[in-house]
């Protein structure tokens, strides 16, 4: 679970909504920007992330590598992304973050396997909970993988990162129909696997938080997204320190590659039925021979990278 938790906190921004309320005096929540501030941010927004134009059977759609945890200053789409959105009929996301039924299902499924706190590690866990003012009861309410993902992302709040600024939430407010590519069940299964967590895995996950290594990985991934640096993104396996053992590699494969083929099936169907569509999926789903661009090319799509002027 050690590196699965680390990577999942970067990928599963939608699932961070499973956390309980945080004491704002300890980890201040962001102040909602004014309408004037939003307008200014929109007018000056630059393109970030990774965009492809995908074409087949005389139809054109768009594929975008998103970020689930972002800063307000870089949350709004730039000119080329706005143009692609304007040309699209619908927006396809991993899940619809505004759908209450989906969120309720995530809450229900995320509670499975909760409370697996080894007695010898309770004191160390309490230190991490205290840092972000989460109550001890949260460890009994959600699975350890979700607990540690929440702790990781809340630890980034001081640096201005919020799931509310993630791509999904921004696109959900674009005024277009949202279509999910996955289900709550499939995402939870990908994240939790069999749901079992050993004491050693729990200790390793705590160690990640204690030495702040997760934050370094998150910042590097964010910088790659910010600069549309596909080379750094594609070399993720070389620097993430998350593929050192057979189990780590299997966990990451379940988290990424195993989800890509079903998503491509859904994208291809939506392209036929509703093109042009704008598809936004976490950026790490875009890399390698099993990434979405490569799999779409194998399905007969013409896949063209759209370069941003960053």
N, C-alpha and C positions, 0 to 999 in steps of 0.2 A: 504493500500500500504506500510505501514511502514516496516514490517518485510519481505514482499514480495520483496521489493527492496533490503533489506539487504541480503536475501538468493540468490536472482537472481544474484547479483554481484559475488557470489561465483560459481554459476553454469553456467552462460551464457558467458563464455569467448569469444565464437565466436561472440556474438553480440556486444562486446566492439568495434569491427571494425566499428561500426556506428558512433563513435565519430569523431569530426573534428580535424584538426591539432592542436597540443599543442605547445606553445612557449617553445622551448628547453631550453631557458635561465632560465625558472621558474621550469620546471620539466624535467630535462635532459633525453633525450632518451638514451637507452642503446647503448654502443659502440659494434658494431658487432665483435664477436670474430674472431681471425685469424684461418686459416686452422689448424695451429699447436695446437692452444688452443682447437679447436673442437676435434681434434684427441686425445689429452690428456684426455679431459673430457669423450670421448667415451670409452677409454681404462680403465679408472678408475671408470666408472659408477657403482653404486650399484642399486639394485632393490628397488623400492618404490611403494606404491599403493597396489592394491588388485587384485590378479590374480586367476582365476578359470579355470580348464580344464573341458569342457562340452562335453559329448559323447552321441551319439544316433545312432542307426541303423548302427553300425560299423564304424562311422565317429567320428573324434575328432576335436573340435574347441576350441577357447580360449575366455574368457570373462575377461575384465580388467576394474577396477574402476579407472578412470583417474582424473586429476586435470586440471582445465582450466586456472589457473593463477599460474605460477611457477617461480622459480629462475633458472638461467642458470646452476648453480652448480649441480642441481638435475634434469635437464630436460631430460637427455639421458637415455635410457633403460639399465638396468643391465643385467647380464648373463642369468637369467631364462626368462626374458621378451624377450631378443634378440632371444633366442632359440625358443620361441613360435612364434615370428614373422617370423623367418626363415622357420618354418614348415607350415606357413599359405599361402594360395593362394591370398587372398584379405584382406583388412582392412575395417571394417565397423565402421563408426563414426556417431555421431548424425547428423552432416552436414559436407559437404566437405568444409573446410575453404579456399581452393584454387580455388573453382569454382566461376568464376566471375558472372555468372547468379544468383547464390544463393546470393552472396553478394549484388548484385543490388536489388534483391527482398527484402532482409532484410532492405536495405536502404529505399525502397519505403514503406514497411509496417511499419517500425519503425517511420516514419513521422506521422502516424495516431495518432491523439490526442495530437499533439505537441502544445506547447504554453499555457498549462494550469497552468500558474503561478499566484497565488493569489496576487493581488496588495500589500497587507500588508506584503507579504513574499519576495518581490523582493530584498530588501536590504540584508536580510539574505542569500538569494541564491547567490547574487553577491559576498559576502564574500567567499563562497565556490568555486565559479567559479574562483575568483582571486587567490585562493591558488594554483590552478593547471593551471592557465593561459588559461582557456577556455573563449572564448568571450561570451558576453551576448546573442548573436544571436543563440547559440547552443540550448538554452532553447526553442526557437521557431522552431527548426528544427527536434527534436526528442521527442518522448513520455517521460513524466517524469520518468517512470520506467527505461528507457534506459539512460536518463540523469543522474539519481542518481547512476545507476550501473557503468557508466563511471567515475563519480566523485569518487566513492568508490575505483575502481581499480587504477585510477591514483594516489590516495592517498597512495597506497601501493608501488608505483614505487620507492620511496626513500629507501625502505627496500629491493629493488632488485627484486620485483615481476613484471612480464610482461606477458601479454597474448601471446606474441610471443614465450615464452618458455613453453606454455601449451602443454599438451599431443597431442592435435589435430594437431598442427603445426609441432611438431617433427615427428609424425607418417606420416603426409602428405608428408614428405621428405624422407620416407623410400624406395621409389622406387617401391611400389606396388599399384595396383588398389585400389582406394578409392570408397566405396559404402556408400551413406547416408542412415541412418535409418529413418530419418524424412524429413520434408520439411520446408522451410522458413515459410510458412503459419502456420504450426502446432506449430512451436516453438514460433512465435510471439503471437499466440492465447493463448498458455499456459502461457506466461509471462504477457501479458496485460489484459487477460480476456475481460471484456466489454469495457476496455479502459478509464473508468471514474475515475477521481481522485478528491476527496473532498479536501477542504482547510485544514481540520484537518489531513488527510492522508499526504498531502504535508508538513505540519508543523512537523509531526512526522518523516517523512523521513529526513528532514533537521536536526532534533534533533539527529538522529543517526550519521550523519556526524559531527555535532558539538561536540559530546561527545566521538567520536572515538570508540563507542561500536562495530561498524561494523568491524573495523580492528582487534579487539580482537577475534571476531568470526572467521574471515578469517584466522588468524594465528593459532587458535586452530584446525580448520579443516585441514589446511596445515600440521600441526605437526602430526595429526592422519594419514594423507596420507603418510607423510615422513617415519613414523615408522611402516607403515602397521598395524596400531592399529585399528582393526575392532571393538573392544569393544567401544572405544570412538566414532567411526563413528556411530555405532548402537544406541548409547545413545544420538544422536544429538538432538532429541526432548526435552531431559531433560535439555540441557544447551544452546540451541540456542536462547531462549527467543523469539520464533517465532510461538508458538502455544498456545497463551494465550486466544484467543477469537475464537468464531465459524468462523468468517471471516478469521482470520489468518490461521486456520486449513484448511479451504476450499481452500484458496489461495495456501497453500503448497501442498495440495492434487492435485490441478490442475497442479502445477509446477513439481511434481514428480510422484506420483502414477498413475495419469490418463494417463501419457505418457508411462508408463512401459509396459502395455499390448499390445499396438500397436507395440512397439519396439520388444517385444518377438515374435509377429507374424512374423515380418520381419526377425529376427534372425533365427527363426526356418526354414523359407523358404530358406534363404541364406545357412544355414547349409546343407540342403538337396541338393541344387543346386551347391554350390561352396566350400564345406568343403575341407580342413580345412580353417576356417576364423578366423581372430583376431578381436574381437569386443571391442571397447573402448568407454565407456560411463561414464559420471560424477559419481564420487564415491557414492554420496548420492542416486543414483538409485539402489544401491546394497543392501540396508538394509531393514529388515522387511519382513513380510509375502507377501507384494506386491512388494518387490525388484526383480530385474532381476534373481538372482540365485534361489530364491524360486519359481518364476513363471516358470522358465525353468524346475525345478525339477517336478513341477506339469504337465508339458507337456511331461514327460517321459524321460527327459535328466538325465544322471548321472552327478552330479555337484560336483567337487572335488576342494577344496581350495589348491592352491599352496603356500606353506610357503616360505617367503623370509628370508634370514639370516641377519637380521638387528639388 
